[in-house]
Amino acid sequence: MKLNDLTFYDYFRSSASYRVRIALNLKGLQPETVEIVDLRTGAQSQSLYKSVEPSGLVPSFTFGGKTFGQSLALIEWLDAMYPSPRLIPADPLAALGVREVAHTIACDIHPLNNLRILKYITNTLGASADAKQEWYRHWICAGFDTLEALIAPHRNNGPFCLGADLSLADTCLVPQVYNARRFDVDLSPYPAICAVNAHCTSLPAFANAAPE
């Protein structure tokens, strides 16, 4: 289904944008327009994009004359408007578990390793490339320790983060594993995370959303 009058501001290697691409694919939705904001060239900080999205962050949606950002907010809106398949369970307790995993990634791991943070610690604070790498790996592992403990108890119930049902948690996990591998994080201590990631990335909606 095409989402008329909706522009999706995307970047292929942004894990937040990656989450939204997965959600769109799962729901069979296609924005009318996709605009690429190239973070490598600093397009996110230029007036052309910041006049649309003042934060300069991706992803964002523009429709109805307004722009909205924050990947989890966008996915929750998609889930409310197009609830098949549902990514946030209707049951409040199940929804709490899904959000716990998703927010561990989107609030505890990802912000500390965002491109603007990495640039700040190298360009402004003078951290070396090795120190930046160590920073990245430290916060990935700290978050993955938590995620492994949250996901492992559900492994006998199904192939996804929380068992049999695919959810927002999975749309967040896969991009974070992609990032971890980009930075050569040792994932051997996280068998549950790796198993969920392997299953999800075998599905077309995830595979087609992956950075090229």
MDTraj code that builds the backbone (N, CA, C; nanometers):
import mdtraj as md
import numpy as np

residues = "MET LYS LEU ASN ASP LEU THR PHE TYR ASP TYR PHE ARG SER SER ALA SER TYR ARG VAL ARG ILE ALA LEU ASN LEU LYS GLY LEU GLN PRO GLU THR VAL GLU ILE VAL ASP LEU ARG THR GLY ALA GLN SER GLN SER LEU TYR LYS SER VAL GLU PRO SER GLY LEU VAL PRO SER PHE THR PHE GLY GLY LYS THR PHE GLY GLN SER LEU ALA LEU ILE GLU TRP LEU ASP ALA MET TYR PRO SER PRO ARG LEU ILE PRO ALA ASP PRO LEU ALA ALA LEU GLY VAL ARG GLU VAL ALA HIS THR ILE ALA CYS ASP ILE HIS PRO LEU ASN ASN LEU ARG ILE LEU LYS TYR ILE THR ASN THR LEU GLY ALA SER ALA ASP ALA LYS GLN GLU TRP TYR ARG HIS TRP ILE CYS ALA GLY PHE ASP THR LEU GLU ALA LEU ILE ALA PRO HIS ARG ASN ASN GLY PRO PHE CYS LEU GLY ALA ASP LEU SER LEU ALA ASP THR CYS LEU VAL PRO GLN VAL TYR ASN ALA ARG ARG PHE ASP VAL ASP LEU SER PRO TYR PRO ALA ILE CYS ALA VAL ASN ALA HIS CYS THR SER LEU PRO ALA PHE ALA ASN ALA ALA PRO GLU".split()
xyz = np.array([
    [0.0842, -0.1188, 0.0000],
    [0.0000, 0.0000, 0.0000],
    [0.0885, 0.1249, 0.0000],
    [0.0584, 0.2184, -0.0880],
    [0.1349, 0.3416, -0.0918],
    [0.0776, 0.4417, 0.0079],
    [0.1670, 0.5036, 0.0842],
    [0.1253, 0.6060, 0.1798],
    [0.1302, 0.7408, 0.1093],
    [0.0180, 0.7808, 0.0549],
    [0.0121, 0.9047, -0.0209],
    [0.0418, 1.0247, 0.0683],
    [0.1115, 1.1224, 0.0118],
    [0.1454, 1.2470, 0.0809],
    [0.2412, 1.2243, 0.1972],
    [0.3121, 1.1111, 0.2000],
    [0.4073, 1.0879, 0.3083],
    [0.5486, 1.0801, 0.2502],
    [0.6376, 1.1627, 0.3015],
    [0.7785, 1.1584, 0.2652],
    [0.8579, 1.0998, 0.3817],
    [0.9391, 1.0023, 0.3510],
    [1.0234, 0.9347, 0.4495],
    [1.1672, 0.9809, 0.4282],
    [1.2226, 1.0480, 0.5281],
    [1.3625, 1.0900, 0.5232],
    [1.4470, 0.9794, 0.5856],
    [1.5350, 0.9222, 0.5054],
    [1.6024, 0.7968, 0.5369],
    [1.7526, 0.8122, 0.5161],
    [1.8284, 0.7221, 0.5773],
    [1.9704, 0.7054, 0.5450],
    [2.0028, 0.5584, 0.5631],
    [2.0721, 0.4999, 0.4688],
    [2.0841, 0.3540, 0.4645],
    [2.1507, 0.2950, 0.5869],
    [2.2476, 0.3649, 0.6472],
    [2.3219, 0.3066, 0.7579],
    [2.2735, 0.3553, 0.8944],
    [2.1748, 0.4398, 0.8975],
    [2.1159, 0.4809, 1.0247],
    [2.0359, 0.3647, 1.0825],
    [2.0714, 0.3203, 1.2028],
    [1.9978, 0.2083, 1.2606],
    [1.8552, 0.2478, 1.2961],
    [1.8338, 0.3748, 1.3297],
    [1.6979, 0.4207, 1.3579],
    [1.6121, 0.4165, 1.2316],
    [1.6695, 0.4587, 1.1180],
    [1.5970, 0.4497, 0.9912],
    [1.5745, 0.3046, 0.9509],
    [1.6728, 0.2210, 0.9778],
    [1.6647, 0.0774, 0.9489],
    [1.5435, 0.0174, 1.0201],
    [1.5213, 0.0545, 1.1466],
    [1.4042, 0.0048, 1.2202],
    [1.2749, 0.0387, 1.1464],
    [1.2677, 0.1637, 1.1007],
    [1.1450, 0.2080, 1.0342],
    [1.1268, 0.1366, 0.9006],
    [1.2359, 0.1155, 0.8272],
    [1.2256, 0.0414, 0.7012],
    [1.1716, -0.0992, 0.7247],
    [1.2193, -0.1643, 0.8300],
    [1.1688, -0.2984, 0.8627],
    [1.0194, -0.2932, 0.8909],
    [0.9766, -0.1983, 0.9734],
    [0.8350, -0.1871, 1.0083],
    [0.7495, -0.1624, 0.8840],
    [0.7939, -0.0732, 0.7961],
    [0.7199, -0.0470, 0.6716],
    [0.7080, -0.1736, 0.5886],
    [0.8187, -0.2476, 0.5767],
    [0.8156, -0.3708, 0.4977],
    [0.7226, -0.4742, 0.5578],
    [0.7272, -0.4889, 0.6892],
    [0.6410, -0.5874, 0.7545],
    [0.4938, -0.5579, 0.7289],
    [0.4602, -0.4312, 0.7210],
    [0.3215, -0.3919, 0.7019],
    [0.2849, -0.3726, 0.5547],
    [0.3818, -0.3937, 0.4652],
    [0.3543, -0.3790, 0.3232],
    [0.3240, -0.2362, 0.2828],
    [0.3908, -0.1409, 0.3471],
    [0.3652, 0.0012, 0.3228],
    [0.4810, 0.0642, 0.2462],
    [0.4472, 0.1562, 0.1575],
    [0.5483, 0.2249, 0.0773],
    [0.5226, 0.3749, 0.0813],
    [0.6154, 0.4532, 0.1381],
    [0.5984, 0.5990, 0.1357],
    [0.5901, 0.6491, -0.0076],
    [0.5132, 0.7532, -0.0277],
    [0.5038, 0.8103, -0.1618],
    [0.6406, 0.8599, -0.2094],
    [0.7178, 0.9181, -0.1158],
    [0.8490, 0.9720, -0.1501],
    [0.9493, 0.9303, -0.0432],
    [1.0682, 0.8917, -0.0882],
    [1.1793, 0.8651, 0.0035],
    [1.2918, 0.9617, -0.0310],
    [1.3331, 1.0394, 0.0672],
    [1.4441, 1.1329, 0.0498],
    [1.5622, 1.0832, 0.1326],
    [1.6781, 1.0716, 0.0696],
    [1.7979, 1.0257, 0.1393],
    [1.8723, 1.1460, 0.1976],
    [1.8979, 1.1385, 0.3261],
    [1.9755, 1.2410, 0.3963],
    [2.1131, 1.1794, 0.4226],
    [2.2106, 1.2181, 0.3464],
    [2.3420, 1.1533, 0.3511],
    [2.4225, 1.2044, 0.4703],
    [2.4300, 1.1216, 0.5728],
    [2.5001, 1.1610, 0.6943],
    [2.6505, 1.1732, 0.6712],
    [2.7025, 1.1049, 0.5702],
    [2.8471, 1.1103, 0.5428],
    [2.8896, 1.2487, 0.4966],
    [2.7999, 1.3201, 0.4298],
    [2.8335, 1.4533, 0.3784],
    [2.7835, 1.5646, 0.4695],
    [2.7201, 1.5264, 0.5817],
    [2.6693, 1.6269, 0.6743],
    [2.5372, 1.6883, 0.6327],
    [2.4639, 1.6204, 0.5430],
    [2.3375, 1.6766, 0.4944],
    [2.2377, 1.6985, 0.6072],
    [2.2492, 1.6208, 0.7145],
    [2.1557, 1.6342, 0.8265],
    [2.1717, 1.7666, 0.8997],
    [2.2879, 1.8308, 0.8850],
    [2.3146, 1.9573, 0.9548],
    [2.2956, 2.0790, 0.8658],
    [2.2625, 2.0557, 0.7411],
    [2.2471, 2.1667, 0.6475],
    [2.1049, 2.2222, 0.6522],
    [2.0912, 2.3452, 0.6103],
    [1.9635, 2.4151, 0.6258],
    [1.8501, 2.3480, 0.5482],
    [1.8821, 2.2834, 0.4369],
    [1.7773, 2.2206, 0.3567],
    [1.7000, 2.1176, 0.4376],
    [1.7730, 2.0333, 0.5131],
    [1.7038, 1.9329, 0.5947],
    [1.6580, 1.9910, 0.7282],
    [1.7376, 2.0749, 0.7897],
    [1.7001, 2.1269, 0.9216],
    [1.5784, 2.2182, 0.9150],
    [1.5489, 2.2710, 0.7959],
    [1.4256, 2.3478, 0.7820],
    [1.3041, 2.2560, 0.7855],
    [1.3269, 2.1289, 0.7573],
    [1.2201, 2.0280, 0.7630],
    [1.2150, 1.9638, 0.9008],
    [1.3320, 1.9202, 0.9498],
    [1.3427, 1.8519, 1.0790],
    [1.4487, 1.9231, 1.1624],
    [1.4068, 2.0104, 1.2557],
    [1.5018, 2.0943, 1.3296],
    [1.6082, 2.0164, 1.4054],
    [1.5794, 1.8931, 1.4466],
    [1.6783, 1.8140, 1.5193],
    [1.7943, 1.7733, 1.4300],
    [1.7704, 1.7705, 1.2987],
    [1.8717, 1.7226, 1.2065],
    [1.8921, 1.5725, 1.2133],
    [1.8010, 1.5020, 1.2764],
    [1.8134, 1.3564, 1.2910],
    [1.7256, 1.2844, 1.1896],
    [1.7672, 1.1648, 1.1535],
    [1.6823, 1.0760, 1.0751],
    [1.6505, 0.9544, 1.1611],
    [1.5359, 0.8914, 1.1344],
    [1.4403, 0.9164, 1.0266],
    [1.3386, 1.0231, 1.0660],
    [1.2629, 1.0660, 0.9659],
    [1.1455, 1.1487, 0.9922],
    [1.0426, 1.1252, 0.8834],
    [0.9186, 1.1552, 0.9161],
    [0.8063, 1.1500, 0.8224],
    [0.7509, 1.2908, 0.8067],
    [0.7201, 1.3282, 0.6841],
    [0.6444, 1.4509, 0.6602],
    [0.5140, 1.4145, 0.5923],
    [0.4045, 1.4595, 0.6505],
    [0.2721, 1.4411, 0.5891],
    [0.1776, 1.5429, 0.6507],
    [0.0758, 1.5779, 0.5756],
    [-0.0210, 1.6754, 0.6262],
    [0.0403, 1.8087, 0.6612],
    [0.1523, 1.8418, 0.5953],
    [0.2165, 1.9700, 0.6219],
    [0.2994, 1.9748, 0.7482],
    [0.3207, 1.8603, 0.8156],
    [0.3988, 1.8564, 0.9385],
    [0.5052, 1.7476, 0.9296],
    [0.6103, 1.7651, 1.0075],
    [0.7171, 1.6658, 1.0131],
    [0.7253, 1.6076, 1.1528],
    [0.7473, 1.4761, 1.1584],
    [0.7570, 1.4041, 1.2853],
    [0.8816, 1.3167, 1.2828],
    [0.9544, 1.3136, 1.3940],
    [1.0740, 1.2330, 1.4041],
    [1.0640, 1.1291, 1.5138],
    [1.1784, 1.0683, 1.5467],
    [1.1932, 0.9643, 1.6477],
    [1.1372, 0.8304, 1.5981],
    [1.2280, 0.7375, 1.5748],
    [1.1909, 0.6117, 1.5089],
    [1.0844, 0.5325, 1.5840],
    [1.0950, 0.5227, 1.7166],
    [0.9951, 0.4443, 1.7888],
    [0.8578, 0.5101, 1.7840],
    [0.8562, 0.6431, 1.7889],
    [0.7281, 0.7140, 1.7768],
    [0.6668, 0.6902, 1.6392],
    [0.7502, 0.6921, 1.5358],
    [0.6998, 0.6683, 1.3998],
    [0.6450, 0.5265, 1.3861],
    [0.7160, 0.4288, 1.4429],
    [0.6695, 0.2896, 1.4331],
    [0.5409, 0.2711, 1.5128],
    [0.5315, 0.3345, 1.6290],
    [0.4073, 0.3216, 1.7067],
    [0.2907, 0.3840, 1.6307],
    [0.3152, 0.4942, 1.5609],
    [0.2092, 0.5548, 1.4784],
    [0.1691, 0.4606, 1.3658],
    [0.2677, 0.4018, 1.2985],
    [0.2366, 0.3045, 1.1928],
    [0.1550, 0.1890, 1.2485],
    [0.1909, 0.1441, 1.3686],
    [0.1212, 0.0301, 1.4279],
    [-0.0230, 0.0647, 1.4632],
    [-0.0453, 0.1888, 1.5048],
    [-0.1817, 0.2316, 1.5369],
    [-0.2662, 0.2480, 1.4110],
    [-0.2040, 0.3005, 1.3050],
    [-0.2775, 0.3265, 1.1816],
    [-0.2946, 0.2018, 1.0957],
    [-0.1947, 0.1139, 1.0987],
    [-0.1934, -0.0051, 1.0125],
    [-0.1550, -0.1252, 1.0993],
    [-0.2504, -0.1760, 1.1777],
    [-0.2169, -0.2726, 1.2825],
    [-0.1969, -0.4172, 1.2378],
    [-0.1703, -0.4388, 1.1098],
    [-0.1460, -0.5760, 1.0634],
    [-0.0142, -0.5816, 0.9867],
    [0.0825, -0.6567, 1.0371],
    [0.0820, -0.7274, 1.1659],
    [0.1096, -0.6315, 1.2811],
    [0.0561, -0.6648, 1.3947],
    [0.0739, -0.5806, 1.5122],
    [0.2153, -0.5984, 1.5667],
    [0.2854, -0.4876, 1.5870],
    [0.4214, -0.4923, 1.6408],
    [0.4263, -0.4638, 1.7903],
    [0.3218, -0.4038, 1.8422],
    [0.3088, -0.3803, 1.9862],
    [0.1816, -0.4520, 2.0305],
    [0.1939, -0.5535, 2.1141],
    [0.0762, -0.6331, 2.1510],
    [-0.0342, -0.5499, 2.2153],
    [-0.1566, -0.5958, 2.1958],
    [-0.2702, -0.5292, 2.2595],
    [-0.2701, -0.5514, 2.4098],
    [-0.2211, -0.6669, 2.4528],
    [-0.2150, -0.6967, 2.5957],
    [-0.1131, -0.6056, 2.6634],
    [-0.1521, -0.5316, 2.7660],
    [-0.0603, -0.4343, 2.8272],
    [0.0676, -0.4958, 2.8840],
    [0.0575, -0.6146, 2.9431],
    [0.1766, -0.6777, 3.0003],
    [0.2733, -0.7218, 2.8907],
    [0.2181, -0.7795, 2.7845],
    [0.3030, -0.8196, 2.6718],
    [0.3653, -0.6966, 2.6060],
    [0.2877, -0.5886, 2.5943],
    [0.3397, -0.4646, 2.5366],
    [0.4527, -0.4077, 2.6221],
    [0.4411, -0.4199, 2.7529],
    [0.5456, -0.3732, 2.8432],
    [0.6763, -0.4477, 2.8169],
    [0.6680, -0.5782, 2.7994],
    [0.7872, -0.6573, 2.7711],
    [0.8518, -0.6189, 2.6393],
    [0.7694, -0.5946, 2.5383],
    [0.8209, -0.5531, 2.4075],
    [0.8912, -0.4186, 2.4182],
    [0.8284, -0.3242, 2.4856],
    [0.8882, -0.1911, 2.4990],
    [1.0143, -0.1955, 2.5840],
    [1.0202, -0.2847, 2.6814],
    [1.1406, -0.2966, 2.7636],
    [1.2616, -0.3295, 2.6763],
    [1.2460, -0.4266, 2.5874],
    [1.3557, -0.4636, 2.4976],
    [1.3853, -0.3503, 2.4000],
    [1.2806, -0.2962, 2.3377],
    [1.2998, -0.1911, 2.2376],
    [1.3672, -0.0683, 2.2974],
    [1.3281, -0.0296, 2.4172],
    [1.3843, 0.0902, 2.4783],
    [1.5256, 0.0662, 2.5316],
    [1.5559, -0.0562, 2.5702],
    [1.6938, -0.0881, 2.6083],
    [1.7872, -0.0577, 2.4918],
    [1.7410, -0.0880, 2.3711],
    [1.8209, -0.0612, 2.2516],
    [1.8168, 0.0867, 2.2151],
    [1.6961, 0.1399, 2.2017],
    [1.6796, 0.2755, 2.1469],
    [1.7153, 0.3853, 2.2461],
    [1.7105, 0.3556, 2.3750],
    [1.7381, 0.4587, 2.4757],
    [1.8716, 0.4386, 2.5478],
    [1.9132, 0.3132, 2.5679],
    [2.0330, 0.2870, 2.6467],
    [2.1576, 0.2616, 2.5621],
    [2.1414, 0.1979, 2.4452],
    [2.2577, 0.1632, 2.3627],
    [2.2796, 0.2657, 2.2525],
    [2.1786, 0.2805, 2.1679],
    [2.1952, 0.3573, 2.0449],
    [2.2381, 0.5030, 2.0665],
    [2.1787, 0.5782, 2.1607],
    [2.2169, 0.7197, 2.1719],
    [2.3649, 0.7400, 2.2044],
    [2.4242, 0.6484, 2.2823],
    [2.5645, 0.6629, 2.3206],
    [2.6595, 0.6367, 2.2045],
    [2.6111, 0.5656, 2.1031],
    [2.6958, 0.5302, 1.9898],
    [2.6496, 0.5951, 1.8601],
    [2.5638, 0.6949, 1.8731],
    [2.5157, 0.7675, 1.7558],
    [2.6315, 0.8418, 1.6896],
    [2.6211, 0.8635, 1.5585],
    [2.7281, 0.9280, 1.4828],
    [2.7691, 1.0617, 1.5441],
    [2.6728, 1.1421, 1.5878],
    [2.7074, 1.2741, 1.6403],
    [2.7859, 1.2634, 1.7708],
    [2.7590, 1.1579, 1.8504],
    [2.8349, 1.1361, 1.9732],
    [2.9768, 1.0922, 1.9404],
    [2.9914, 1.0000, 1.8459],
    [3.1240, 0.9524, 1.8076],
    [3.2089, 1.0662, 1.7513],
    [3.1451, 1.1536, 1.6715],
    [3.2192, 1.2678, 1.6183],
    [3.2610, 1.3627, 1.7299],
    [3.1760, 1.3818, 1.8283],
    [3.2071, 1.4732, 1.9374],
    [3.3257, 1.4235, 2.0191],
    [3.3273, 1.2948, 2.0504],
    [3.4356, 1.2455, 2.1366],
    [3.5693, 1.2407, 2.0632],
    [3.5646, 1.2335, 1.9282],
    [3.6904, 1.2379, 1.8535],
    [3.7277, 1.3808, 1.8150],
    [3.6361, 1.4540, 1.7536],
    [3.6686, 1.5870, 1.7014],
    [3.6809, 1.6924, 1.8101],
    [3.5975, 1.6840, 1.9146],
    [3.5969, 1.7870, 2.0196],
    [3.6785, 1.7455, 2.1418],
    [3.6611, 1.6223, 2.1859],
    [3.7324, 1.5776, 2.3054],
    [3.8681, 1.5159, 2.2738],
    [3.8942, 1.4915, 2.1445],
    [4.0262, 1.4447, 2.1048],
    [4.0530, 1.2983, 2.1276],
    [3.9491, 1.2179, 2.1405],
    [3.9688, 1.0745, 2.1587],
    [4.0303, 1.0140, 2.0324],
    [4.1161, 0.9156, 2.0527],
    [4.1777, 0.8467, 1.9394],
    [4.0786, 0.7520, 1.8748],
    [4.1148, 0.7026, 1.7578],
    [4.0297, 0.6041, 1.6895],
    [4.0132, 0.4793, 1.7751],
    [4.1205, 0.4379, 1.8435],
    [4.1122, 0.3202, 1.9298],
    [4.0205, 0.3460, 2.0490],
    [4.0293, 0.4655, 2.1052],
    [3.9428, 0.4993, 2.2189],
    [3.7968, 0.5043, 2.1757],
    [3.7716, 0.5584, 2.0572],
    [3.6346, 0.5609, 2.0051],
    [3.5813, 0.4194, 1.9886],
    [3.6646, 0.3317, 1.9347],
    [3.6243, 0.1915, 1.9160],
    [3.5938, 0.1255, 2.0495],
    [3.6761, 0.1530, 2.1497],
    [3.6561, 0.0959, 2.2823],
    [3.5269, 0.1493, 2.3444],
    [3.5007, 0.2791, 2.3284],
    [3.3752, 0.3391, 2.3759],
    [3.2565, 0.2661, 2.3146],
    [3.2601, 0.2506, 2.1827],
    [3.1487, 0.1872, 2.1114],
    [3.1254, 0.0461, 2.1639],
    [3.2326, -0.0308, 2.1698],
    [3.2178, -0.1713, 2.2110],
    [3.1709, -0.1826, 2.3556],
    [3.2203, -0.0934, 2.4414],
    [3.1797, -0.0993, 2.5827],
    [3.0286, -0.0856, 2.5972],
    [2.9686, 0.0141, 2.5299],
    [2.8266, 0.0396, 2.5480],
    [2.7402, -0.0635, 2.4756],
    [2.7912, -0.1182, 2.3648],
    [2.7203, -0.2295, 2.3013],
    [2.7134, -0.3469, 2.3981],
    [2.8272, -0.3831, 2.4546],
    [2.8303, -0.5008, 2.5424],
    [2.7489, -0.4790, 2.6695],
    [2.7532, -0.3590, 2.7239],
    [2.6730, -0.3311, 2.8430],
    [2.5246, -0.3502, 2.8129],
    [2.4808, -0.3014, 2.6978],
    [2.3407, -0.3188, 2.6601],
    [2.3071, -0.4610, 2.6226],
    [2.3989, -0.5286, 2.5518],
    [2.3730, -0.6656, 2.5097],
    [2.3699, -0.7611, 2.6288],
    [2.4434, -0.7309, 2.7345],
    [2.4331, -0.8132, 2.8559],
    [2.2891, -0.8126, 2.9073],
    [2.2290, -0.6941, 2.9072],
    [2.0890, -0.6821, 2.9501],
    [1.9957, -0.7529, 2.8529],
    [2.0146, -0.7285, 2.7239],
    [1.9265, -0.7889, 2.6235],
    [1.9317, -0.9407, 2.6268],
    [2.0512, -0.9945, 2.6400],
    [2.0627, -1.1413, 2.6440],
    [1.9806, -1.1978, 2.7598],
    [1.9874, -1.1310, 2.8746],
    [1.9109, -1.1769, 2.9908],
    [1.7603, -1.1648, 2.9688],
    [1.7174, -1.0644, 2.8924],
    [1.5746, -1.0471, 2.8647],
    [1.5233, -1.1459, 2.7601],
    [1.6070, -1.1780, 2.6618],
    [1.5641, -1.2596, 2.5485],
    [1.5781, -1.4092, 2.5745],
    [1.6850, -1.4491, 2.6416],
    [1.7155, -1.5921, 2.6578],
    [1.6003, -1.6742, 2.7166],
    [1.5269, -1.6248, 2.8165],
    [1.4192, -1.7071, 2.8730],
    [1.3066, -1.7400, 2.7737],
    [1.3000, -1.6690, 2.6616],
    [1.1924, -1.6900, 2.5645],
    [1.2334, -1.7789, 2.4477],
    [1.3579, -1.8266, 2.4459],
    [1.4074, -1.8984, 2.3290],
    [1.3307, -2.0270, 2.3017],
    [1.2794, -2.0923, 2.4045],
    [1.2057, -2.2176, 2.3831],
    [1.0623, -2.1935, 2.3364],
    [1.0192, -2.0680, 2.3352],
    [0.8804, -2.0363, 2.3004],
    [0.8630, -1.9894, 2.1572],
    [0.9729, -1.9658, 2.0872],
    [0.9626, -1.9181, 1.9500],
    [1.0894, -1.8496, 1.9057],
    [1.0973, -1.8090, 1.7784],
    [1.2227, -1.7606, 1.7215],
    [1.2505, -1.6117, 1.7397],
    [1.1556, -1.5378, 1.7987],
    [1.1711, -1.3930, 1.8090],
    [1.2171, -1.3522, 1.9496],
    [1.2388, -1.2247, 1.9691],
    [1.2910, -1.1775, 2.0972],
    [1.2107, -1.2278, 2.2156],
    [1.0788, -1.2229, 2.2019],
    [0.9924, -1.2590, 2.3143],
    [0.9073, -1.3814, 2.2843],
    [0.9588, -1.4684, 2.1982],
    [0.8899, -1.5941, 2.1739],
    [0.8342, -1.6079, 2.0345],
    [0.7055, -1.6408, 2.0270],
    [0.6455, -1.6774, 1.8988],
    [0.6073, -1.5590, 1.8118],
    [0.5914, -1.4424, 1.8718],
    [0.5363, -1.3292, 1.7974],
    [0.6430, -1.2242, 1.7664],
    [0.6536, -1.1907, 1.6390],
    [0.7408, -1.0823, 1.5959],
    [0.6887, -0.9508, 1.6536],
    [0.7796, -0.8618, 1.6927],
    [0.7349, -0.7386, 1.7575],
    [0.8333, -0.6241, 1.7326],
    [0.7995, -0.5102, 1.7886],
    [0.8868, -0.3932, 1.7855],
    [1.0257, -0.4266, 1.8370],
    [1.0342, -0.5164, 1.9327],
    [1.1644, -0.5558, 1.9869],
    [1.2563, -0.6086, 1.8776],
    [1.2026, -0.6886, 1.7870],
    [1.2832, -0.7470, 1.6797],
    [1.3264, -0.6424, 1.5782],
    [1.2372, -0.5458, 1.5504],
    [1.2738, -0.4408, 1.4546],
    [1.3879, -0.3553, 1.5088],
    [1.4019, -0.3485, 1.6403],
    [1.5118, -0.2737, 1.7012],
    [1.6380, -0.3581, 1.7138],
    [1.6226, -0.4857, 1.7419],
    [1.7391, -0.5704, 1.7664],
    [1.8258, -0.5865, 1.6423],
    [1.7656, -0.6153, 1.5290],
    [1.8429, -0.6469, 1.4088],
    [1.9363, -0.5321, 1.3681],
    [1.8900, -0.4066, 1.3623],
    [1.9840, -0.2988, 1.3291],
    [2.0968, -0.2836, 1.4312],
    [2.0669, -0.3126, 1.5587],
    [2.1721, -0.2987, 1.6585],
    [2.2781, -0.4069, 1.6432],
    [2.2371, -0.5278, 1.6058],
    [2.3348, -0.6336, 1.5792],
    [2.4189, -0.5978, 1.4566],
    [2.3549, -0.5415, 1.3550],
    [2.4286, -0.4964, 1.2364],
    [2.5380, -0.3979, 1.2771],
    [2.5037, -0.3025, 1.3625],
    [2.6026, -0.2045, 1.4090],
    [2.7148, -0.2709, 1.4873],
    [2.6789, -0.3650, 1.5737],
    [2.7799, -0.4342, 1.6535],
    [2.8802, -0.5055, 1.5637],
    [2.8321, -0.5680, 1.4595],
    [2.9217, -0.6390, 1.3685],
    [3.0083, -0.5430, 1.2876],
    [2.9542, -0.4267, 1.2542],
    [3.0337, -0.3256, 1.1833],
    [3.1556, -0.2858, 1.2654],
    [3.1403, -0.2846, 1.3971],
    [3.2489, -0.2428, 1.4848],
    [3.3215, -0.3616, 1.5485],
    [3.3032, -0.4794, 1.4880],
    [3.3771, -0.5999, 1.5282],
    [3.3595, -0.6357, 1.6753],
    [3.2368, -0.6197, 1.7254],
    [3.2070, -0.6619, 1.8619],
    [3.1963, -0.8138, 1.8653],
    [3.2589, -0.8758, 1.9625],
    [3.2516, -1.0213, 1.9796],
    [3.1123, -1.0572, 2.0293],
    [3.0360, -1.1280, 1.9475],
    [2.8985, -1.1629, 1.9835],
    [2.8849, -1.3042, 2.0390],
    [2.9965, -1.3729, 2.0570],
    [2.9875, -1.5108, 2.1076],
    [2.9241, -1.5210, 2.2469],
    [2.9327, -1.4178, 2.3335],
    [2.8643, -1.4294, 2.4629],
    [2.7132, -1.4118, 2.4549],
    [2.6594, -1.3899, 2.3342],
    [2.5180, -1.3554, 2.3214],
    [2.4453, -1.4507, 2.2252],
    [2.4355, -1.5782, 2.2604],
    [2.3739, -1.6750, 2.1680],
    [2.2262, -1.6498, 2.1417],
    [2.1529, -1.6025, 2.2402],
    [2.0102, -1.5764, 2.2190],
    [1.9913, -1.4605, 2.1215],
    [2.0678, -1.3538, 2.1397],
    [2.0614, -1.2403, 2.0477],
    [2.0951, -1.2855, 1.9060],
    [2.2015, -1.3644, 1.8922],
    [2.2447, -1.4091, 1.7595],
    [2.1412, -1.4983, 1.6940],
    [2.0753, -1.5842, 1.7725],
    [1.9740, -1.6741, 1.7165],
    [1.8535, -1.5955, 1.6659],
    [1.8084, -1.4983, 1.7429],
    [1.6960, -1.4157, 1.6989],
    [1.7338, -1.3377, 1.5738],
    [1.8521, -1.2800, 1.5745],
    [1.8973, -1.2039, 1.4583],
    [1.9046, -1.2914, 1.3334],
    [1.9573, -1.4117, 1.3469],
    [1.9683, -1.5021, 1.2310],
    [1.8323, -1.5342, 1.1741],
    [1.7346, -1.5585, 1.2616],
    [1.6003, -1.5904, 1.2116],
    [1.5384, -1.4693, 1.1433],
    [1.5468, -1.3543, 1.2089],
    [1.4826, -1.2349, 1.1526],
    [1.5430, -1.1965, 1.0179],
    [1.6747, -1.2007, 1.0080],
    [1.7380, -1.1577, 0.8834],
    [1.7140, -1.2545, 0.7686],
    [1.6594, -1.3722, 0.7990],
    [1.6207, -1.4650, 0.6926],
    [1.4842, -1.4301, 0.6327],
    [1.4124, -1.3372, 0.6964],
    [1.2793, -1.2989, 0.6505],
    [1.2894, -1.1830, 0.5524],
    [1.2116, -1.1848, 0.4435],
    [1.2241, -1.0810, 0.3404],
    [1.2092, -0.9379, 0.3923],
    [1.1177, -0.9155, 0.4858],
    [1.0961, -0.7784, 0.5344],
    [1.2215, -0.7217, 0.6000],
    [1.2982, -0.8053, 0.6660],
    [1.4227, -0.7623, 0.7288],
    [1.5346, -0.7549, 0.6250],
    [1.5451, -0.8586, 0.5432],
    [1.6518, -0.8620, 0.4429],
    [1.6427, -0.7450, 0.3455],
    [1.5222, -0.7105, 0.3054],
    [1.5042, -0.6022, 0.2080],
    [1.5261, -0.4641, 0.2685],
    [1.5257, -0.4553, 0.4013],
    [1.5484, -0.3273, 0.4687],
    [1.6952, -0.3047, 0.5015],
    [1.7764, -0.4079, 0.4870],
    [1.9164, -0.4013, 0.5308],
    [1.9961, -0.3006, 0.4485],
    [2.0940, -0.2362, 0.5107],
    [2.1821, -0.1470, 0.4355],
    [2.2515, -0.2212, 0.3234],
    [2.2632, -0.1568, 0.2087],
    [2.3288, -0.2211, 0.0946],
    [2.4788, -0.1998, 0.0994],
])
top = md.Topology()
chain = top.add_chain()
for i, resn in enumerate(residues, 1):
    res = top.add_residue(resn, chain, resSeq=i)
    for name in ("N", "CA", "C"):
        top.add_atom(name, md.element.get_by_symbol(name[0]), res)
traj = md.Trajectory(xyz[None], top)
